[in-house]
Structure formats: C-alpha cells, structure tokens
Amino acid sequence: MRIDAFTTVDTTFGQYWKRDAKYDKSIIATFYRIKVETDCVANVANCFGRLTNIQMNGITILSGENLHLTFVPAEAPDTEAKLIHHGISEYLDLIAISCDNKVIIATPNFELPTNLSEKLLTEIGDYLFTVVVASKDSISQTVKIILHWTGDWRTVHLSQIKTD
C-alpha cells in the first residue's frame, strides 16, 4: 500500500451531519484526507484506518484508543473496510474543520469515546497525528501528519512527516 496525506491545497469542502438527540443539523466543514493506493497488482481487501496517537507540542494527549476512521463516503457500507483497487485512489477522512473553528476527528458519526474531552483539539498549537492504514492482506503503513492549528480554519496548515 502507498499512503499520502493531503495538505490544504487538496482539501475538500463538504457538509457533515452532526447527530443531536433532538435534531440533525448540517455544518459546512473542510475535510482533510489521506490518499490510499495499492502498489500491488492485486486488490487489497478490507483496508481500514486507525488514529493511534495525537501529540500537542510534544505532549501525548491521545494514545491507546485506536480510533476508527472512515473512508469516503462515510455513509457507504464499506466505509470502515474498503476494497482498494490497483490504479484507483481511495480517501480516508482524518479531520474536518468547521467554519466555526471546531476540529472534528472523522470517526464514524463523528463520535468519540466518552473518556475523551470535547476540548481535545481546542488549544492553539501543533498537533501530531499518527494514523495506521492496514489490511489483513498487506503490511500496515503509518502516516504522521502535523496540524498547525491557529484557531482559525482559514489559516490552518497541515503537513506530512515522511517516514520510511
């Protein structure tokens, strides 16, 4: 498998639905995604992504949770177990940043475990995300992405740390 993170040039604007006990509402957000491809001739079945670690300014703020991430489109039945075809890119959502400056981890239905604070990504600083993309048919690949969070969605910057 081969994975590459998108930077701000390659983001997509879209809507996501935030579930609420009383009603559903749509919020405009910018999605930051990871491009996943296979470099094998054969297809890679049941590919999945996990957010395994977040650090802020060098301090670990999330570890050991292995949060499930969703492939695009998140509503599809294969969003957590994607078939990666040779020559066709698939995209794994990492985060969405709303126009009111909320950073949302792209878990199924945007839900986080109850032990994680809703203020997880509210402080200004540099956040290092570690994502593992895996499948039973291939070797796991790790991508590290830095979110340079300024508190304003219009000036945010993401960069990928190349790992070998």
Secondary structure in CASP SS format (residue, H / E / C, confidence):
PFRMAT SS
TARGET T0000
AUTHOR 0000-0000-0000
METHOD secondary structure of the structure
MODEL  1
M C 1.00
R E 1.00
I E 1.00
D E 1.00
A E 1.00
F C 1.00
T C 1.00
T H 1.00
V H 1.00
D H 1.00
T C 1.00
T E 1.00
F E 1.00
G E 1.00
Q E 1.00
Y E 1.00
W E 1.00
K E 1.00
R C 1.00
D C 1.00
A C 1.00
K C 1.00
Y C 1.00
D C 1.00
K E 1.00
S E 1.00
I E 1.00
I E 1.00
A E 1.00
T E 1.00
F E 1.00
Y E 1.00
R E 1.00
I E 1.00
K E 1.00
V E 1.00
E E 1.00
T C 1.00
D C 1.00
C C 1.00
V C 1.00
A C 1.00
N C 1.00
V E 1.00
A E 1.00
N E 1.00
C E 1.00
F E 1.00
G E 1.00
R E 1.00
L E 1.00
T E 1.00
N E 1.00
I E 1.00
Q E 1.00
M E 1.00
N C 1.00
G C 1.00
I E 1.00
T E 1.00
I E 1.00
L E 1.00
S E 1.00
G E 1.00
E E 1.00
N E 1.00
L E 1.00
H E 1.00
L E 1.00
T C 1.00
F E 1.00
V C 1.00
P C 1.00
A C 1.00
E C 1.00
A C 1.00
P C 1.00
D C 1.00
T C 1.00
E C 1.00
A C 1.00
K E 1.00
L E 1.00
I E 1.00
H C 1.00
H C 1.00
G C 1.00
I C 1.00
S C 1.00
E E 1.00
Y E 1.00
L E 1.00
D E 1.00
L E 1.00
I E 1.00
A E 1.00
I E 1.00
S E 1.00
C C 1.00
D C 1.00
N C 1.00
K C 1.00
V E 1.00
I E 1.00
I E 1.00
A C 1.00
T C 1.00
P H 1.00
N H 1.00
F H 1.00
E C 1.00
L C 1.00
P C 1.00
T C 1.00
N C 1.00
L C 1.00
S C 1.00
E C 1.00
K C 1.00
L C 1.00
L C 1.00
T C 1.00
E C 1.00
I C 1.00
G E 1.00
D E 1.00
Y E 1.00
L E 1.00
F E 1.00
T E 1.00
V E 1.00
V E 1.00
V E 1.00
A E 1.00
S E 1.00
K C 1.00
D C 1.00
S E 1.00
I E 1.00
S E 1.00
Q E 1.00
T E 1.00
V E 1.00
K E 1.00
I E 1.00
I E 1.00
L E 1.00
H E 1.00
W E 1.00
T C 1.00
G C 1.00
D C 1.00
W C 1.00
R C 1.00
T C 1.00
V C 1.00
H E 1.00
L E 1.00
S E 1.00
Q E 1.00
I E 1.00
K C 1.00
T C 1.00
D C 1.00
END
